[in-house]
Structure formats: C-alpha cells, structure tokens
Amino acid sequence: MKNEEETQNTKNNNDLDKWIAINDEAKDLEKSDINKAIMLYELNIKNGTDLPQTFISLYKLYRKQKDFENEIRICDIAINRIGNNEEKYNARWFTDRKLKTICLRDRNFY
C-alpha cells in the first residue's frame, strides 16, 4: 500500500513539474506567438493540470482574441478541476468570470 502511495506522489510531482515547465514556456510566448502559447496551455489542460495559472492565462489570451466560447469553456473546466479552496482563483472566481463573459458575448451578439 505504501509503495502505491509513493508511486502516486512521484507521478503527481512529475506531472506538476511538467505543467510548470509548459506554463513557463507558454508565458514566454504570450507576446511573440499567442497561438503557440494557447496551444501549450491547452496541452496542459488536456494533460489534466489543476494549476489555476494555466486557466487564468488561457482565459486572458482568449479574452484578447474576443473568443468568448473558449473563455466560457476554460472557465467550466477550471470550475470542475480547481474547486472552492481559499485561494483567490477558485471555482467562485471562474464562475464570476464565466457569467461576465456570457454577458459580454450576448451584448456583442445582439
């Protein structure tokens, strides 16, 4: 039982290291190649990240592009993965962003 727990902890640490490295690379690309940055953040999400910064950064990039549907999608994923913790960027924060994005999208649509 202990070996399984140690194996899981090692896997979680390896995932975290990968997610942080990809986030760092994406952050460096945000100003020079926004599409590549988006691709890297999306890769982290596909690989199961629960790092709030991934979702925040991707949300902001989609906002710059006025891509409301992807903003909403990212908020939904973040709400499910991050949960309601005591951190500033928790499910409540993403729920608020989602509602604001829906209002903005609908205002621009009509």
N, C-alpha and C positions, 0 to 999 in steps of 0.2 A: 504493500500500500504506500509506503513512504517513497519507494522508487518511482511510482506513478506520479506522485505529487511533485517530486523533484524534477521529473521529466517535463511535467506540465509547466512548472515555474521556469525552467530553462527555455521551453518553447515560447512562453509569454515574453520573456526578456529578449529573446532573439527577434520576435515579432516587433516589439517595442523599438528595438534598435533599428530595424529596417524601416519602420514607419517614420521615425525621427529623421533618418538619413534621407528618405524620399521627400519628406516635408522641407528639409533644409535645401535640397536641390530645387524643389518647386518654388520655394520662396525666392531663391536667387534668380529664377527665370521670370518671375512675375512682371518685371518691367521690360524685359527684352523679348520674351516669347510667351505671351499669355496663353496661347493654345497648348503649348508643351507643359506649362505649369498646371493648367487644368487637367491635362492627361495624367500627370503624375499624382495630383491629389485624388483624381478618380481611381487611379490604380490602388492607392492606399485604402480608399473606401471599399473597393472590390475585394481587397485582401483582409477586410474586417477591422480596420482601425476603429478605435473609440476615442482617439485624441481630439478634443474639441478644436484645437487649432487647425486641423485638417478641414473640418467642416466650416469654420469661420472664414478661413482664407478662400476656400472654394466658393462659398456663398458671396463673398465680396467680389470675386472675379466675375461671377455670373451677374452680379448687380451692375458692374461696369459695362457689361455687354447687354444689359437690359433683357437678359434671358430669364424671365420670370418663372417659367415652368421648371427649369433646372434649379432655380433658387428654392422653390417650393419642395421639389424632390429632395434636395440636400437637407432641408430643414426636417422633413419627415424621417429621413434616415438617422439624422442626428438625434431627434427626439427618441427614437427607438433604441439607439445604442448608448447614449450618454446617460439618460435618466435624470432624475431630480436629486442632484447632490448639492452640496453647499457652495460649489464653485459658481463664479459669475456666469459662465457659459454652460448652462444646464438645459434640460428639456423646456423649462419655462421660458428661457431666453429665446430658444429656437421657435417655440410656439408663437411668441410675440412677433418675431421676425417673419414667420410664415404668414400670420394674419396681415401684417403691414404690406407684405409683398403681394398678397391676394388683392388687397385694396388698391394698391398701385397698378397692378396688372389690369384690374377691372376698370379703373379710371382711364387708363390708356387705351383700353379696348373699345370702349363706347364713345 
